[in-house]
Amino acid sequence: MSEILWQFVLSSGRVRICRIVSAVLILKFAVWINDALMQRFCKLKLWLNSFQFLNKFMLIQFV
């Protein structure tokens, strides 16, 4: 009886550890994706700002 109980405790402990590890990995992955997207978005924003600046500059040149 105690063996079965011990095995259950071990297996549930393993499951809990696996869940914790997977949750941590998912969180790290989400943070990494978020950082990558933010960096890309900032680059895109900078690129768009420079493009708008060039457009304004061109308009001033033509006028």
CHARMM-style PDB file with segment names, atoms N, HN, CA, C and O in Angstrom:
ATOM      1  N   MET     1       0.838  -1.209   0.000  1.00  0.00      PROA
ATOM      2  CA  MET     1       0.000   0.000   0.000  1.00  0.00      PROA
ATOM      3  C   MET     1       0.874   1.261   0.000  1.00  0.00      PROA
ATOM      4  O   MET     1       0.658   2.188  -0.781  1.00  0.00      PROA
ATOM      5  N   SER     2       1.863   1.267   0.896  1.00  0.00      PROA
ATOM      6  HN  SER     2       2.038   0.514   1.530  1.00  0.00      PROA
ATOM      7  CA  SER     2       2.722   2.455   0.988  1.00  0.00      PROA
ATOM      8  C   SER     2       3.553   2.630  -0.288  1.00  0.00      PROA
ATOM      9  O   SER     2       3.877   3.754  -0.672  1.00  0.00      PROA
ATOM     10  N   GLU     3       3.905   1.489  -0.956  1.00  0.00      PROA
ATOM     11  HN  GLU     3       3.643   0.576  -0.644  1.00  0.00      PROA
ATOM     12  CA  GLU     3       4.656   1.574  -2.215  1.00  0.00      PROA
ATOM     13  C   GLU     3       3.849   2.286  -3.283  1.00  0.00      PROA
ATOM     14  O   GLU     3       4.365   3.156  -3.984  1.00  0.00      PROA
ATOM     15  N   ILE     4       2.588   1.919  -3.408  1.00  0.00      PROA
ATOM     16  HN  ILE     4       2.169   1.212  -2.839  1.00  0.00      PROA
ATOM     17  CA  ILE     4       1.694   2.539  -4.394  1.00  0.00      PROA
ATOM     18  C   ILE     4       1.552   4.030  -4.098  1.00  0.00      PROA
ATOM     19  O   ILE     4       1.614   4.872  -4.995  1.00  0.00      PROA
ATOM     20  N   LEU     5       1.361   4.330  -2.819  1.00  0.00      PROA
ATOM     21  HN  LEU     5       1.311   3.647  -2.090  1.00  0.00      PROA
ATOM     22  CA  LEU     5       1.243   5.731  -2.401  1.00  0.00      PROA
ATOM     23  C   LEU     5       2.518   6.503  -2.728  1.00  0.00      PROA
ATOM     24  O   LEU     5       2.460   7.626  -3.229  1.00  0.00      PROA
ATOM     25  N   TRP     6       3.670   5.893  -2.442  1.00  0.00      PROA
ATOM     26  HN  TRP     6       3.717   4.981  -2.035  1.00  0.00      PROA
ATOM     27  CA  TRP     6       4.970   6.524  -2.698  1.00  0.00      PROA
ATOM     28  C   TRP     6       5.167   6.769  -4.191  1.00  0.00      PROA
ATOM     29  O   TRP     6       5.653   7.820  -4.608  1.00  0.00      PROA
ATOM     30  N   GLN     7       4.769   5.754  -5.000  1.00  0.00      PROA
ATOM     31  HN  GLN     7       4.375   4.900  -4.662  1.00  0.00      PROA
ATOM     32  CA  GLN     7       4.878   5.901  -6.461  1.00  0.00      PROA
ATOM     33  C   GLN     7       3.975   7.033  -6.950  1.00  0.00      PROA
ATOM     34  O   GLN     7       4.354   7.804  -7.832  1.00  0.00      PROA
ATOM     35  N   PHE     8       2.788   7.124  -6.374  1.00  0.00      PROA
ATOM     36  HN  PHE     8       2.480   6.498  -5.658  1.00  0.00      PROA
ATOM     37  CA  PHE     8       1.848   8.194  -6.747  1.00  0.00      PROA
ATOM     38  C   PHE     8       2.439   9.560  -6.405  1.00  0.00      PROA
ATOM     39  O   PHE     8       2.366  10.496  -7.202  1.00  0.00      PROA
ATOM     40  N   VAL     9       3.025   9.663  -5.210  1.00  0.00      PROA
ATOM     41  HN  VAL     9       3.084   8.903  -4.563  1.00  0.00      PROA
ATOM     42  CA  VAL     9       3.646  10.926  -4.787  1.00  0.00      PROA
ATOM     43  C   VAL     9       4.788  11.292  -5.735  1.00  0.00      PROA
ATOM     44  O   VAL     9       4.917  12.444  -6.148  1.00  0.00      PROA
ATOM     45  N   LEU    10       5.620  10.292  -6.076  1.00  0.00      PROA
ATOM     46  HN  LEU    10       5.515   9.356  -5.740  1.00  0.00      PROA
ATOM     47  CA  LEU    10       6.742  10.534  -6.987  1.00  0.00      PROA
ATOM     48  C   LEU    10       6.250  10.979  -8.360  1.00  0.00      PROA
ATOM     49  O   LEU    10       6.765  11.937  -8.937  1.00  0.00      PROA
ATOM     50  N   SER    11       5.229  10.259  -8.881  1.00  0.00      PROA
ATOM     51  HN  SER    11       4.811   9.481  -8.412  1.00  0.00      PROA
ATOM     52  CA  SER    11       4.736  10.596 -10.221  1.00  0.00      PROA
ATOM     53  C   SER    11       4.062  11.975 -10.222  1.00  0.00      PROA
ATOM     54  O   SER    11       4.243  12.752 -11.160  1.00  0.00      PROA
ATOM     55  N   SER    12       3.291  12.277  -9.178  1.00  0.00      PROA
ATOM     56  HN  SER    12       3.145  11.647  -8.416  1.00  0.00      PROA
ATOM     57  CA  SER    12       2.646  13.591  -9.117  1.00  0.00      PROA
ATOM     58  C   SER    12       3.695  14.691  -8.931  1.00  0.00      PROA
ATOM     59  O   SER    12       3.551  15.796  -9.454  1.00  0.00      PROA
ATOM     60  N   GLY    13       4.757  14.367  -8.174  1.00  0.00      PROA
ATOM     61  HN  GLY    13       4.874  13.470  -7.749  1.00  0.00      PROA
ATOM     62  CA  GLY    13       5.858  15.317  -8.012  1.00  0.00      PROA
ATOM     63  C   GLY    13       6.546  15.584  -9.326  1.00  0.00      PROA
ATOM     64  O   GLY    13       6.882  16.725  -9.645  1.00  0.00      PROA
ATOM     65  N   ARG    14       6.757  14.513 -10.101  1.00  0.00      PROA
ATOM     66  HN  ARG    14       6.484  13.586  -9.842  1.00  0.00      PROA
ATOM     67  CA  ARG    14       7.376  14.667 -11.429  1.00  0.00      PROA
ATOM     68  C   ARG    14       6.500  15.501 -12.333  1.00  0.00      PROA
ATOM     69  O   ARG    14       6.986  16.384 -13.041  1.00  0.00      PROA
ATOM     70  N   VAL    15       5.213  15.224 -12.310  1.00  0.00      PROA
ATOM     71  HN  VAL    15       4.819  14.508 -11.735  1.00  0.00      PROA
ATOM     72  CA  VAL    15       4.270  15.981 -13.145  1.00  0.00      PROA
ATOM     73  C   VAL    15       4.303  17.460 -12.758  1.00  0.00      PROA
ATOM     74  O   VAL    15       4.315  18.343 -13.616  1.00  0.00      PROA
ATOM     75  N   ARG    16       4.317  17.707 -11.453  1.00  0.00      PROA
ATOM     76  HN  ARG    16       4.308  16.989 -10.756  1.00  0.00      PROA
ATOM     77  CA  ARG    16       4.347  19.097 -10.974  1.00  0.00      PROA
ATOM     78  C   ARG    16       5.625  19.793 -11.426  1.00  0.00      PROA
ATOM     79  O   ARG    16       5.588  20.933 -11.891  1.00  0.00      PROA
ATOM     80  N   ILE    17       6.772  19.095 -11.287  1.00  0.00      PROA
ATOM     81  HN  ILE    17       6.803  18.169 -10.910  1.00  0.00      PROA
ATOM     82  CA  ILE    17       8.053  19.665 -11.712  1.00  0.00      PROA
ATOM     83  C   ILE    17       8.032  19.936 -13.220  1.00  0.00      PROA
ATOM     84  O   ILE    17       8.480  20.985 -13.683  1.00  0.00      PROA
ATOM     85  N   CYS    18       7.504  18.969 -13.974  1.00  0.00      PROA
ATOM     86  HN  CYS    18       7.141  18.116 -13.599  1.00  0.00      PROA
ATOM     87  CA  CYS    18       7.422  19.148 -15.430  1.00  0.00      PROA
ATOM     88  C   CYS    18       6.550  20.345 -15.784  1.00  0.00      PROA
ATOM     89  O   CYS    18       6.877  21.121 -16.682  1.00  0.00      PROA
ATOM     90  N   ARG    19       5.438  20.487 -15.071  1.00  0.00      PROA
ATOM     91  HN  ARG    19       5.172  19.856 -14.342  1.00  0.00      PROA
ATOM     92  CA  ARG    19       4.550  21.626 -15.331  1.00  0.00      PROA
ATOM     93  C   ARG    19       5.243  22.942 -15.008  1.00  0.00      PROA
ATOM     94  O   ARG    19       5.140  23.909 -15.763  1.00  0.00      PROA
ATOM     95  N   ILE    20       5.956  22.972 -13.872  1.00  0.00      PROA
ATOM     96  HN  ILE    20       6.039  22.187 -13.259  1.00  0.00      PROA
ATOM     97  CA  ILE    20       6.661  24.199 -13.481  1.00  0.00      PROA
ATOM     98  C   ILE    20       7.719  24.539 -14.522  1.00  0.00      PROA
ATOM     99  O   ILE    20       7.834  25.688 -14.949  1.00  0.00      PROA
ATOM    100  N   VAL    21       8.495  23.525 -14.929  1.00  0.00      PROA
ATOM    101  HN  VAL    21       8.402  22.592 -14.582  1.00  0.00      PROA
ATOM    102  CA  VAL    21       9.557  23.740 -15.920  1.00  0.00      PROA
ATOM    103  C   VAL    21       8.971  24.215 -17.237  1.00  0.00      PROA
ATOM    104  O   VAL    21       9.481  25.156 -17.844  1.00  0.00      PROA
ATOM    105  N   SER    22       7.899  23.566 -17.682  1.00  0.00      PROA
ATOM    106  HN  SER    22       7.484  22.801 -17.188  1.00  0.00      PROA
ATOM    107  CA  SER    22       7.296  23.970 -18.953  1.00  0.00      PROA
ATOM    108  C   SER    22       6.711  25.379 -18.858  1.00  0.00      PROA
ATOM    109  O   SER    22       6.793  26.150 -19.814  1.00  0.00      PROA
ATOM    110  N   ALA    23       6.126  25.715 -17.716  1.00  0.00      PROA
ATOM    111  HN  ALA    23       6.060  25.088 -16.940  1.00  0.00      PROA
ATOM    112  CA  ALA    23       5.577  27.064 -17.542  1.00  0.00      PROA
ATOM    113  C   ALA    23       6.691  28.102 -17.594  1.00  0.00      PROA
ATOM    114  O   ALA    23       6.541  29.153 -18.219  1.00  0.00      PROA
ATOM    115  N   VAL    24       7.815  27.802 -16.932  1.00  0.00      PROA
ATOM    116  HN  VAL    24       7.937  26.949 -16.424  1.00  0.00      PROA
ATOM    117  CA  VAL    24       8.954  28.728 -16.944  1.00  0.00      PROA
ATOM    118  C   VAL    24       9.490  28.881 -18.356  1.00  0.00      PROA
ATOM    119  O   VAL    24       9.785  29.993 -18.794  1.00  0.00      PROA
ATOM    120  N   LEU    25       9.618  27.762 -19.076  1.00  0.00      PROA
ATOM    121  HN  LEU    25       9.379  26.859 -18.720  1.00  0.00      PROA
ATOM    122  CA  LEU    25      10.121  27.810 -20.451  1.00  0.00      PROA
ATOM    123  C   LEU    25       9.187  28.607 -21.352  1.00  0.00      PROA
ATOM    124  O   LEU    25       9.636  29.402 -22.178  1.00  0.00      PROA
ATOM    125  N   ILE    26       7.882  28.389 -21.189  1.00  0.00      PROA
ATOM    126  HN  ILE    26       7.517  27.743 -20.519  1.00  0.00      PROA
ATOM    127  CA  ILE    26       6.900  29.129 -21.990  1.00  0.00      PROA
ATOM    128  C   ILE    26       6.993  30.619 -21.702  1.00  0.00      PROA
ATOM    129  O   ILE    26       6.946  31.436 -22.622  1.00  0.00      PROA
ATOM    130  N   LEU    27       7.127  30.978 -20.424  1.00  0.00      PROA
ATOM    131  HN  LEU    27       7.165  30.314 -19.677  1.00  0.00      PROA
ATOM    132  CA  LEU    27       7.271  32.390 -20.050  1.00  0.00      PROA
ATOM    133  C   LEU    27       8.522  32.999 -20.657  1.00  0.00      PROA
ATOM    134  O   LEU    27       8.480  34.099 -21.207  1.00  0.00      PROA
ATOM    135  N   LYS    28       9.654  32.272 -20.555  1.00  0.00      PROA
ATOM    136  HN  LYS    28       9.688  31.378 -20.108  1.00  0.00      PROA
ATOM    137  CA  LYS    28      10.904  32.779 -21.126  1.00  0.00      PROA
ATOM    138  C   LYS    28      10.768  32.963 -22.623  1.00  0.00      PROA
ATOM    139  O   LYS    28      11.226  33.962 -23.177  1.00  0.00      PROA
ATOM    140  N   PHE    29      10.131  31.990 -23.286  1.00  0.00      PROA
ATOM    141  HN  PHE    29       9.758  31.179 -22.836  1.00  0.00      PROA
ATOM    142  CA  PHE    29       9.928  32.052 -24.730  1.00  0.00      PROA
ATOM    143  C   PHE    29       9.050  33.247 -25.098  1.00  0.00      PROA
ATOM    144  O   PHE    29       9.322  33.956 -26.066  1.00  0.00      PROA
ATOM    145  N   ALA    30       7.984  33.461 -24.303  1.00  0.00      PROA
ATOM    146  HN  ALA    30       7.763  32.885 -23.516  1.00  0.00      PROA
ATOM    147  CA  ALA    30       7.082  34.585 -24.553  1.00  0.00      PROA
ATOM    148  C   ALA    30       7.822  35.916 -24.390  1.00  0.00      PROA
ATOM    149  O   ALA    30       7.647  36.832 -25.193  1.00  0.00      PROA
ATOM    150  N   VAL    31       8.642  36.014 -23.352  1.00  0.00      PROA
ATOM    151  HN  VAL    31       8.784  35.270 -22.699  1.00  0.00      PROA
ATOM    152  CA  VAL    31       9.423  37.241 -23.126  1.00  0.00      PROA
ATOM    153  C   VAL    31      10.393  37.459 -24.275  1.00  0.00      PROA
ATOM    154  O   VAL    31      10.566  38.586 -24.740  1.00  0.00      PROA
ATOM    155  N   TRP    32      11.035  36.372 -24.743  1.00  0.00      PROA
ATOM    156  HN  TRP    32      10.894  35.456 -24.366  1.00  0.00      PROA
ATOM    157  CA  TRP    32      12.000  36.457 -25.839  1.00  0.00      PROA
ATOM    158  C   TRP    32      11.304  36.919 -27.118  1.00  0.00      PROA
ATOM    159  O   TRP    32      11.814  37.787 -27.826  1.00  0.00      PROA
ATOM    160  N   ILE    33      10.133  36.336 -27.415  1.00  0.00      PROA
ATOM    161  HN  ILE    33       9.718  35.631 -26.840  1.00  0.00      PROA
ATOM    162  CA  ILE    33       9.368  36.729 -28.606  1.00  0.00      PROA
ATOM    163  C   ILE    33       8.963  38.196 -28.492  1.00  0.00      PROA
ATOM    164  O   ILE    33       9.064  38.953 -29.457  1.00  0.00      PROA
ATOM    165  N   ASN    34       8.502  38.593 -27.299  1.00  0.00      PROA
ATOM    166  HN  ASN    34       8.421  37.978 -26.515  1.00  0.00      PROA
ATOM    167  CA  ASN    34       8.086  39.972 -27.083  1.00  0.00      PROA
ATOM    168  C   ASN    34       9.243  40.939 -27.323  1.00  0.00      PROA
ATOM    169  O   ASN    34       9.075  41.970 -27.975  1.00  0.00      PROA
ATOM    170  N   ASP    35      10.427  40.596 -26.789  1.00  0.00      PROA
ATOM    171  HN  ASP    35      10.563  39.758 -26.259  1.00  0.00      PROA
ATOM    172  CA  ASP    35      11.612  41.440 -26.996  1.00  0.00      PROA
ATOM    173  C   ASP    35      11.952  41.539 -28.477  1.00  0.00      PROA
ATOM    174  O   ASP    35      12.229  42.624 -28.987  1.00  0.00      PROA
ATOM    175  N   ALA    36      11.930  40.399 -29.166  1.00  0.00      PROA
ATOM    176  HN  ALA    36      11.705  39.517 -28.752  1.00  0.00      PROA
ATOM    177  CA  ALA    36      12.263  40.383 -30.596  1.00  0.00      PROA
ATOM    178  C   ALA    36      11.270  41.238 -31.382  1.00  0.00      PROA
ATOM    179  O   ALA    36      11.659  42.011 -32.257  1.00  0.00      PROA
ATOM    180  N   LEU    37       9.985  41.090 -31.060  1.00  0.00      PROA
ATOM    181  HN  LEU    37       9.669  40.462 -30.349  1.00  0.00      PROA
ATOM    182  CA  LEU    37       8.961  41.873 -31.757  1.00  0.00      PROA
ATOM    183  C   LEU    37       9.109  43.361 -31.467  1.00  0.00      PROA
ATOM    184  O   LEU    37       8.961  44.191 -32.364  1.00  0.00      PROA
ATOM    185  N   MET    38       9.398  43.696 -30.221  1.00  0.00      PROA
ATOM    186  HN  MET    38       9.518  43.022 -29.492  1.00  0.00      PROA
ATOM    187  CA  MET    38       9.559  45.100 -29.860  1.00  0.00      PROA
ATOM    188  C   MET    38      10.754  45.710 -30.581  1.00  0.00      PROA
ATOM    189  O   MET    38      10.679  46.837 -31.069  1.00  0.00      PROA
ATOM    190  N   GLN    39      11.857  44.968 -30.650  1.00  0.00      PROA
ATOM    191  HN  GLN    39      11.919  44.052 -30.254  1.00  0.00      PROA
ATOM    192  CA  GLN    39      13.039  45.458 -31.360  1.00  0.00      PROA
ATOM    193  C   GLN    39      12.712  45.675 -32.827  1.00  0.00      PROA
ATOM    194  O   GLN    39      13.080  46.695 -33.411  1.00  0.00      PROA
ATOM    195  N   ARG    40      12.020  44.711 -33.419  1.00  0.00      PROA
ATOM    196  HN  ARG    40      11.721  43.883 -32.946  1.00  0.00      PROA
ATOM    197  CA  ARG    40      11.659  44.824 -34.836  1.00  0.00      PROA
ATOM    198  C   ARG    40      10.713  46.000 -35.040  1.00  0.00      PROA
ATOM    199  O   ARG    40      10.843  46.757 -36.002  1.00  0.00      PROA
ATOM    200  N   PHE    41       9.758  46.144 -34.122  1.00  0.00      PROA
ATOM    201  HN  PHE    41       9.652  45.529 -33.341  1.00  0.00      PROA
ATOM    202  CA  PHE    41       8.781  47.230 -34.218  1.00  0.00      PROA
ATOM    203  C   PHE    41       9.476  48.587 -34.104  1.00  0.00      PROA
ATOM    204  O   PHE    41       9.145  49.523 -34.831  1.00  0.00      PROA
ATOM    205  N   CYS    42      10.450  48.690 -33.180  1.00  0.00      PROA
ATOM    206  HN  CYS    42      10.719  47.930 -32.588  1.00  0.00      PROA
ATOM    207  CA  CYS    42      11.187  49.946 -33.026  1.00  0.00      PROA
ATOM    208  C   CYS    42      11.969  50.270 -34.284  1.00  0.00      PROA
ATOM    209  O   CYS    42      12.010  51.420 -34.721  1.00  0.00      PROA
ATOM    210  N   LYS    43      12.595  49.242 -34.872  1.00  0.00      PROA
ATOM    211  HN  LYS    43      12.562  48.308 -34.517  1.00  0.00      PROA
ATOM    212  CA  LYS    43      13.332  49.451 -36.124  1.00  0.00      PROA
ATOM    213  C   LYS    43      12.382  49.910 -37.224  1.00  0.00      PROA
ATOM    214  O   LYS    43      12.692  50.825 -37.987  1.00  0.00      PROA
ATOM    215  N   LEU    44      11.223  49.262 -37.294  1.00  0.00      PROA
ATOM    216  HN  LEU    44      10.971  48.518 -36.674  1.00  0.00      PROA
ATOM    217  CA  LEU    44      10.229  49.612 -38.303  1.00  0.00      PROA
ATOM    218  C   LEU    44       9.752  51.047 -38.101  1.00  0.00      PROA
ATOM    219  O   LEU    44       9.596  51.804 -39.060  1.00  0.00      PROA
ATOM    220  N   LYS    45       9.522  51.411 -36.837  1.00  0.00      PROA
ATOM    221  HN  LYS    45       9.648  50.797 -36.058  1.00  0.00      PROA
ATOM    222  CA  LYS    45       9.069  52.757 -36.521  1.00  0.00      PROA
ATOM    223  C   LYS    45      10.127  53.788 -36.914  1.00  0.00      PROA
ATOM    224  O   LYS    45       9.812  54.828 -37.491  1.00  0.00      PROA
ATOM    225  N   LEU    46      11.381  53.483 -36.595  1.00  0.00      PROA
ATOM    226  HN  LEU    46      11.637  52.638 -36.126  1.00  0.00      PROA
ATOM    227  CA  LEU    46      12.476  54.378 -36.987  1.00  0.00      PROA
ATOM    228  C   LEU    46      12.532  54.520 -38.500  1.00  0.00      PROA
ATOM    229  O   LEU    46      12.709  55.617 -39.028  1.00  0.00      PROA
ATOM    230  N   TRP    47      12.380  53.392 -39.191  1.00  0.00      PROA
ATOM    231  HN  TRP    47      12.237  52.500 -38.762  1.00  0.00      PROA
ATOM    232  CA  TRP    47      12.421  53.393 -40.651  1.00  0.00      PROA
ATOM    233  C   TRP    47      11.274  54.227 -41.210  1.00  0.00      PROA
ATOM    234  O   TRP    47      11.466  55.013 -42.138  1.00  0.00      PROA
ATOM    235  N   LEU    48      10.074  54.052 -40.639  1.00  0.00      PROA
ATOM    236  HN  LEU    48       9.919  53.414 -39.885  1.00  0.00      PROA
ATOM    237  CA  LEU    48       8.913  54.830 -41.093  1.00  0.00      PROA
ATOM    238  C   LEU    48       9.109  56.317 -40.819  1.00  0.00      PROA
ATOM    239  O   LEU    48       8.776  57.154 -41.658  1.00  0.00      PROA
ATOM    240  N   ASN    49       9.648  56.646 -39.647  1.00  0.00      PROA
ATOM    241  HN  ASN    49       9.918  55.966 -38.966  1.00  0.00      PROA
ATOM    242  CA  ASN    49       9.901  58.051 -39.313  1.00  0.00      PROA
ATOM    243  C   ASN    49      10.889  58.669 -40.286  1.00  0.00      PROA
ATOM    244  O   ASN    49      10.686  59.795 -40.743  1.00  0.00      PROA
ATOM    245  N   SER    50      11.958  57.949 -40.611  1.00  0.00      PROA
ATOM    246  HN  SER    50      12.123  57.035 -40.240  1.00  0.00      PROA
ATOM    247  CA  SER    50      12.947  58.473 -41.553  1.00  0.00      PROA
ATOM    248  C   SER    50      12.327  58.614 -42.940  1.00  0.00      PROA
ATOM    249  O   SER    50      12.628  59.560 -43.668  1.00  0.00      PROA
ATOM    250  N   PHE    51      11.450  57.659 -43.303  1.00  0.00      PROA
ATOM    251  HN  PHE    51      11.206  56.891 -42.711  1.00  0.00      PROA
ATOM    252  CA  PHE    51      10.776  57.724 -44.606  1.00  0.00      PROA
ATOM    253  C   PHE    51       9.863  58.948 -44.673  1.00  0.00      PROA
ATOM    254  O   PHE    51       9.836  59.647 -45.686  1.00  0.00      PROA
ATOM    255  N   GLN    52       9.113  59.211 -43.595  1.00  0.00      PROA
ATOM    256  HN  GLN    52       9.135  58.643 -42.772  1.00  0.00      PROA
ATOM    257  CA  GLN    52       8.247  60.390 -43.537  1.00  0.00      PROA
ATOM    258  C   GLN    52       9.079  61.666 -43.617  1.00  0.00      PROA
ATOM    259  O   GLN    52       8.707  62.623 -44.295  1.00  0.00      PROA
ATOM    260  N   PHE    53      10.211  61.664 -42.915  1.00  0.00      PROA
ATOM    261  HN  PHE    53      10.514  60.887 -42.364  1.00  0.00      PROA
ATOM    262  CA  PHE    53      11.099  62.822 -42.941  1.00  0.00      PROA
ATOM    263  C   PHE    53      11.600  63.064 -44.362  1.00  0.00      PROA
ATOM    264  O   PHE    53      11.649  64.205 -44.821  1.00  0.00      PROA
ATOM    265  N   LEU    54      11.975  61.979 -45.063  1.00  0.00      PROA
ATOM    266  HN  LEU    54      11.935  61.052 -44.690  1.00  0.00      PROA
ATOM    267  CA  LEU    54      12.430  62.099 -46.451  1.00  0.00      PROA
ATOM    268  C   LEU    54      11.312  62.627 -47.346  1.00  0.00      PROA
ATOM    269  O   LEU    54      11.552  63.462 -48.218  1.00  0.00      PROA
ATOM    270  N   ASN    55      10.099  62.143 -47.132  1.00  0.00      PROA
ATOM    271  HN  ASN    55       9.903  61.464 -46.424  1.00  0.00      PROA
ATOM    272  CA  ASN    55       8.960  62.627 -47.919  1.00  0.00      PROA
ATOM    273  C   ASN    55       8.759  64.121 -47.717  1.00  0.00      PROA
ATOM    274  O   ASN    55       8.565  64.858 -48.683  1.00  0.00      PROA
ATOM    275  N   LYS    56       8.804  64.573 -46.466  1.00  0.00      PROA
ATOM    276  HN  LYS    56       8.961  63.974 -45.681  1.00  0.00      PROA
ATOM    277  CA  LYS    56       8.649  66.003 -46.178  1.00  0.00      PROA
ATOM    278  C   LYS    56       9.769  66.800 -46.831  1.00  0.00      PROA
ATOM    279  O   LYS    56       9.541  67.875 -47.385  1.00  0.00      PROA
ATOM    280  N   PHE    57      10.971  66.265 -46.759  1.00  0.00      PROA
ATOM    281  HN  PHE    57      11.157  65.391 -46.309  1.00  0.00      PROA
ATOM    282  CA  PHE    57      12.134  66.915 -47.346  1.00  0.00      PROA
ATOM    283  C   PHE    57      11.966  67.034 -48.861  1.00  0.00      PROA
ATOM    284  O   PHE    57      12.279  68.071 -49.447  1.00  0.00      PROA
ATOM    285  N   MET    58      11.467  65.959 -49.492  1.00  0.00      PROA
ATOM    286  HN  MET    58      11.214  65.117 -49.016  1.00  0.00      PROA
ATOM    287  CA  MET    58      11.236  65.957 -50.939  1.00  0.00      PROA
ATOM    288  C   MET    58      10.166  66.974 -51.311  1.00  0.00      PROA
ATOM    289  O   MET    58      10.302  67.701 -52.296  1.00  0.00      PROA
ATOM    290  N   LEU    59       9.105  67.020 -50.520  1.00  0.00      PROA
ATOM    291  HN  LEU    59       8.994  66.429 -49.720  1.00  0.00      PROA
ATOM    292  CA  LEU    59       8.034  67.980 -50.792  1.00  0.00      PROA
ATOM    293  C   LEU    59       8.562  69.406 -50.712  1.00  0.00      PROA
ATOM    294  O   LEU    59       8.220  70.250 -51.540  1.00  0.00      PROA
ATOM    295  N   ILE    60       9.390  69.665 -49.717  1.00  0.00      PROA
ATOM    296  HN  ILE    60       9.668  68.979 -49.045  1.00  0.00      PROA
ATOM    297  CA  ILE    60       9.978  71.000 -49.578  1.00  0.00      PROA
ATOM    298  C   ILE    60      10.866  71.296 -50.788  1.00  0.00      PROA
ATOM    299  O   ILE    60      10.871  72.419 -51.293  1.00  0.00      PROA
ATOM    300  N   GLN    61      11.603  70.312 -51.245  1.00  0.00      PROA
ATOM    301  HN  GLN    61      11.599  69.400 -50.835  1.00  0.00      PROA
ATOM    302  CA  GLN    61      12.492  70.476 -52.395  1.00  0.00      PROA
ATOM    303  C   GLN    61      11.697  70.822 -53.653  1.00  0.00      PROA
ATOM    304  O   GLN    61      12.085  71.692 -54.433  1.00  0.00      PROA
ATOM    305  N   PHE    62      10.567  70.115 -53.833  1.00  0.00      PROA
ATOM    306  HN  PHE    62      10.252  69.408 -53.199  1.00  0.00      PROA
ATOM    307  CA  PHE    62       9.785  70.316 -55.063  1.00  0.00      PROA
ATOM    308  C   PHE    62       8.990  71.618 -55.034  1.00  0.00      PROA
ATOM    309  O   PHE    62       8.713  72.193 -56.086  1.00  0.00      PROA
ATOM    310  N   VAL    63       8.624  72.084 -53.862  1.00  0.00      PROA
ATOM    311  HN  VAL    63       8.849  71.617 -53.007  1.00  0.00      PROA
ATOM    312  CA  VAL    63       7.792  73.293 -53.757  1.00  0.00      PROA
ATOM    313  C   VAL    63       8.597  74.546 -53.926  1.00  0.00      PROA
ATOM    314  OT1 VAL    63       8.048  75.646 -53.865  1.00  0.00      PROA
TER     315      VAL     63
END
